[in-house]
């Protein structure tokens, strides 16, 4: 690891949780799309397809509470 990278890492770790979260998001967002795995790409395509169906009225919306309840049920 270069000295510059070590310095940046140390400074980044001294940031608040919110600042680190923002920085992490910015860094991850800056990565080239080629770094996405096949699974990531498949999930992105699926969510875009479902959202388009929702916008076209082909897929109903689901209340957040219903989604969370179902997730809790599935995790038990």
C-alpha positions as CSV (number, residue, x, y, z in Angstrom):
1,X,0.0,0.0,0.0
2,X,1.4,3.4,-1.0
3,X,2.0,6.1,1.6
4,X,-0.6,8.3,0.0
5,X,-3.2,5.5,0.3
6,X,-2.3,4.9,3.9
7,X,-2.7,8.6,4.7
8,X,-6.0,8.8,2.9
9,X,-7.2,5.7,4.8
10,X,-6.2,7.1,8.1
11,X,-7.9,10.4,7.4
12,X,-11.1,8.7,6.1
13,X,-11.3,6.6,9.3
14,X,-11.2,9.7,11.4
15,X,-14.4,11.0,9.7
16,X,-17.8,10.8,11.3
17,X,-20.0,7.8,10.5
18,X,-22.1,10.0,8.2
19,X,-19.1,11.3,6.4
20,X,-17.6,7.8,6.0
21,X,-20.9,6.5,4.7
22,X,-21.1,9.4,2.2
23,X,-17.5,8.8,1.1
24,X,-18.0,5.0,0.8
25,X,-21.0,5.6,-1.4
26,X,-19.1,8.0,-3.6
27,X,-16.2,5.7,-4.0
28,X,-18.4,2.7,-4.8
29,X,-20.4,4.7,-7.3
30,X,-17.2,5.8,-9.0
31,X,-16.3,2.2,-9.9
32,X,-16.6,1.3,-13.5
33,X,-19.7,-0.7,-14.3
34,X,-17.4,-3.5,-15.5
35,X,-16.7,-4.3,-11.8
36,X,-20.3,-5.5,-11.4
37,X,-20.7,-9.2,-11.0
38,X,-23.1,-11.2,-13.2
39,X,-25.4,-11.5,-10.2
40,X,-25.3,-7.7,-9.6
41,X,-26.1,-7.1,-13.3
42,X,-28.9,-9.6,-13.2
43,X,-30.5,-8.0,-10.1
44,X,-30.2,-4.5,-11.7
45,X,-31.9,-5.8,-14.9
46,X,-34.6,-7.5,-12.8
47,X,-35.4,-4.4,-10.7
48,X,-35.5,-2.2,-13.8
49,X,-37.9,-4.6,-15.5
50,X,-40.2,-4.8,-12.4
51,X,-40.1,-1.0,-12.0
52,X,-41.1,-0.6,-15.7
53,X,-44.0,-3.0,-15.2
54,X,-45.1,-1.0,-12.1
55,X,-45.0,2.3,-14.1
56,X,-47.1,0.7,-16.9
57,X,-49.7,-0.6,-14.4
58,X,-48.8,-4.2,-15.0
59,X,-47.5,-4.8,-11.5
60,X,-49.3,-3.5,-8.3
61,X,-47.4,-1.7,-5.6
62,X,-46.9,-3.4,-2.3
63,X,-47.1,-1.6,1.1
64,X,-43.7,-1.4,2.9
65,X,-45.2,-3.0,6.0
66,X,-46.4,-6.0,3.9
67,X,-42.9,-6.4,2.5
68,X,-41.3,-6.2,5.9
69,X,-43.7,-8.7,7.4
70,X,-43.1,-11.1,4.6
71,X,-39.4,-10.8,5.0
72,X,-39.6,-11.4,8.7
73,X,-41.8,-14.5,8.1
74,X,-39.3,-15.8,5.6
75,X,-36.3,-15.3,7.9
76,X,-37.9,-17.3,10.7
